[in-house]
Amino acid sequence: MGNLIRRQPMKIKLALLIAFAGLSAGASAEIAEFSFKDTLNVKKTVSPASVWINPVTSFDVAVISGLDRYITLSLLKSDGSLIWSTKSSLVTVDDRT
């Protein structure tokens, strides 16, 4: 789920919306961490509680969810408008780490 931000360094307020589609109603998941290189080219891994990140490269998002569902991850501006969105393939037992 990388390949998100390839621009000049800038602070981005993370307003992430995770929508889930799956077979069971009430499915839930959570973002575990973000990994990226900062403006000093240092690899950082931060929790979703970090309100501001400053990546100079794309970043990876680790998501925890149940099996047999799809995960949609969207990056929104603070006004709610969509910046970027992606949908995972079906999460299976092979995706466990």
Secondary structure, DSSP 4 states (H G I P E B T S, - for coil): ------SSS--EE-EEEEEEEESSTT--EEEEEEEEE-TTS-EEEE-TT--EE--SS--EEEEEE-SSEEEEEEEE-TTS-EEEEEE-----GGG--
